[in-house]
Structures are given as C-alpha cells and as structure tokens.
Amino acid sequence: MDREKRFWNEIIQSEIGIYEDGREDGKEEGRIEGRIDGEQKGIEKVARNMKLQNVDYNVIANFTGLSIDEIEKL
C-alpha cells in the first residue's frame, strides 16, 4: 500500500508542478500583453497630440508607425 501511495503522490506532485508552470506562463503572458497595450496607448496619445498640432498625417505615420487610417480614427 505504501508503494501505491507514493505512486499517486508523485502523480499529484507532477500535476501540481504542471499547473504552477502554466500559471507562471500565464502571468508572464499577461505582463507582456499589458506592456504592449501600454506602449500602443502611448503611441496613440502622441499621435493624437500631433494631430492637435496639425502635424501632417504622413509625418505622424512615420514617427508612430500607425497607418493613415488609424490616425484618422483617433
């Protein structure tokens, strides 16, 4: 019985390790997505401010990487 108990304990520990690894991967993925989202919002804010200063859309596109269509929608 002790051998069977160790067997199941190892399986459970393995499953817990897989769960924890997945959770850590999810956290890292969330951090990356948050960073990308924040950078995009910053770029859009700069583009909006450039629009308010009547900067040509082609110049805004060059500096921000946004398309003319994206700039017009801001």
ABEGO torsion letter per residue (X at the ends): XAAAAAAAAAAAAAAAAAAAAAAAAAAAAAAAAAAAAAAAAAAAAAAAAAAAAGBBAAAAAAAAGBBAAAAAAX
